[in-house]
Amino acid sequence: MKKIPKISINAPVVIIFVGLMLAATLLGQLTGGTVTRLLFQTYHSSLLSPLTYVRFFTYVLGHDGWSHFMGNAVYILLLGPMLEEKYGSAALVKVILITALVTSVINYIFFPGVAMCGASGVVFAFIIMTSFTGFKAGEIPLTFLLITVIFIGQQIVDGIFVKDNVSQLSHILGGVVGALMGYNWNKK
C-alpha cells in the first residue's frame, strides 16, 4: 500500500505573506474598500497619524479586487519559494519590507495625489532577484540584463501611454530593490 505524501511547508514567509494578502483583500472586499483605505493603501496623509507609517508597510497586503490579488499571489508563490530557499526567510522578509518602504515613501513624496495598494513592487523585486540565482562572481547574468531591459522598457512605455491605475513607479522601484539586493547577496 502506497503511503500518502505529507504536505511540507517549504517557504513559510511566502505562505504567510500570501495568507496575509488574502486576509487583507477579503476584509477590503467585505467592507466595500473601507478597511483597504484605512490599513492597506498608502496615500498622502498626515505625518502626525501613526497609521501613515503603518500603511507605508501594510499597503502591500491590500489589493483592489480578486484579479489584482491573484496576479500578484501567483508570481509570489511561483518565485518566492526559490528565493526563500536560496537566501533564507529573514532575507525575504527584508526584501518585502524594504520594497514596501521605498515605494511608499517615494510615492508619498513625489505623488501626493496617488494612492497605492498591492504587492506589485514586491513581485518585481522577486522577478529581478530570480535572475541572479545563477550568478557567478565577476559576471552579470544575461537573463538579468534581458529581464531588466524588457521590464523597464515596458514600465516606461506603460507609464507614458497607458492611463490606468497601475503604479509603474512601484514596479520599477521594486525591480531596483530586487536588483541591488540580489546582486549584493550573490557577489559574496
C-alpha positions in Angstrom: 0.0 0.0 0.0 1.4 3.4 -1.0 1.9 6.0 1.6 0.2 9.3 1.1 2.9 12.1 0.8 2.7 14.6 3.6 2.5 18.3 2.8 5.6 20.3 3.7 5.9 24.0 4.4 8.7 24.8 2.0 8.5 28.6 2.2 7.0 29.9 5.4 7.5 33.6 4.7 5.9 33.3 1.2 3.0 31.3 2.6 2.4 33.8 5.5 2.7 36.8 3.1 0.2 35.4 0.6 -2.1 34.4 3.5 -1.9 38.0 4.9 -2.6 39.4 1.4 -5.6 37.1 1.1 -7.0 38.2 4.5 -6.4 41.9 3.7 -8.1 41.6 0.3 -11.0 39.6 1.8 -11.5 42.3 4.5 -11.3 45.0 1.9 -13.9 43.3 -0.3 -16.3 42.6 2.7 -16.2 46.2 3.8 -16.6 47.8 0.4 -13.0 49.0 0.5 -13.2 50.8 3.8 -10.6 48.5 5.5 -8.3 48.8 2.4 -8.4 52.6 2.6 -7.8 52.6 6.3 -5.0 50.0 6.6 -3.9 48.6 3.2 -3.5 51.5 1.0 -0.8 54.2 1.1 -1.6 57.8 0.3 -0.6 61.3 1.3 -1.9 61.6 4.8 -0.8 63.5 7.9 2.7 62.6 9.2 1.2 63.0 12.7 -1.0 60.0 12.2 0.6 56.7 13.3 -1.4 54.9 10.6 0.5 56.8 7.9 3.6 54.9 9.0 1.8 51.6 9.3 0.4 51.9 5.8 4.0 52.5 4.5 4.4 48.8 5.0 0.9 47.3 5.0 -0.2 48.6 1.7 1.5 45.6 0.0 -1.1 43.4 1.6 -4.2 45.1 0.2 -5.4 44.6 -3.3 -8.1 46.3 -5.4 -10.1 43.1 -6.1 -9.5 39.5 -6.8 -7.8 39.6 -10.1 -5.3 42.1 -8.7 -4.7 39.7 -5.7 -4.5 36.6 -7.9 -2.0 38.2 -10.3 0.4 39.1 -7.5 -0.1 36.0 -5.5 0.7 33.6 -8.4 4.0 35.3 -9.0 4.9 35.4 -5.3 4.0 31.7 -4.9 6.0 30.9 -8.1 9.2 32.9 -7.4 9.2 33.2 -3.6 10.0 29.6 -2.6 13.1 29.5 -4.8 14.3 32.9 -3.4 13.4 31.9 0.2 15.4 28.6 -0.2 18.4 30.4 -1.7 18.5 33.5 0.6 16.6 32.4 3.7 13.4 33.5 5.3 14.9 36.6 7.1 16.3 37.9 3.8 13.0 37.6 2.1 11.3 39.5 4.9 13.9 42.2 4.4 13.1 42.4 0.6 9.4 42.7 1.3 9.8 45.4 4.0 12.4 47.4 2.1 10.4 47.3 -1.1 7.3 48.4 0.7 9.1 51.3 2.5 11.0 52.5 -0.6 8.0 52.5 -2.9 5.6 54.0 -0.4 7.9 56.8 0.7 8.8 57.8 -2.9 5.1 57.7 -3.8 4.3 59.8 -0.7 6.9 62.5 -1.5 6.6 62.7 -5.3 3.0 61.7 -6.0 0.8 63.1 -3.2 -2.4 62.7 -5.1 -1.8 59.0 -5.8 -3.0 56.1 -3.6 -1.3 52.8 -3.9 -2.1 49.2 -2.8 -0.9 45.8 -3.8 2.3 43.7 -3.8 3.4 44.5 -7.4 6.6 46.2 -6.3 7.5 43.0 -4.3 6.6 40.9 -7.3 9.0 42.8 -9.5 11.7 42.7 -6.8 11.3 38.9 -6.8 11.4 38.8 -10.6 14.7 40.7 -10.8 16.2 38.8 -7.9 15.4 35.5 -9.6 17.6 36.4 -12.5 20.5 36.4 -10.0 20.1 32.9 -8.8 22.8 31.6 -11.2 25.1 34.5 -10.5 28.9 33.9 -10.5 31.5 36.3 -9.2 32.7 38.7 -11.9 29.8 38.1 -14.2 26.4 39.7 -14.9 23.8 37.2 -16.0 22.4 37.8 -19.5 19.0 36.9 -18.1 19.3 39.8 -15.6 20.1 42.2 -18.5 17.2 41.0 -20.7 14.7 41.0 -17.9 15.8 44.5 -16.8 15.7 46.0 -20.3 12.3 44.4 -21.1 10.8 45.2 -17.7 12.0 48.8 -17.5 11.1 49.4 -21.2 7.6 48.1 -20.7 7.1 50.1 -17.5 8.3 53.3 -19.2 6.0 52.8 -22.2 3.1 51.9 -19.9 3.8 55.0 -17.7 3.7 57.3 -20.8 1.0 55.8 -22.9 -1.3 53.7 -20.7 -3.7 55.6 -18.4 -4.6 53.0 -15.8 -4.5 52.6 -12.0 -1.2 50.7 -12.1 1.8 52.3 -10.5 4.7 51.7 -12.9 6.9 53.5 -10.5 6.4 50.9 -7.8 7.2 48.2 -10.3 10.5 50.0 -11.3 11.4 50.7 -7.7 10.7 47.1 -6.7 12.9 46.0 -9.6 15.7 48.3 -8.4 15.4 46.9 -4.8 15.5 43.4 -6.1 18.5 44.1 -8.3 20.5 45.7 -5.6 19.7 43.0 -3.0 20.1 40.2 -5.4 23.5 41.5 -6.6 24.8 42.2 -3.1 23.8 38.8 -1.7 25.2 37.0 -4.7 28.5 38.7 -5.0 29.5 37.3 -1.6 
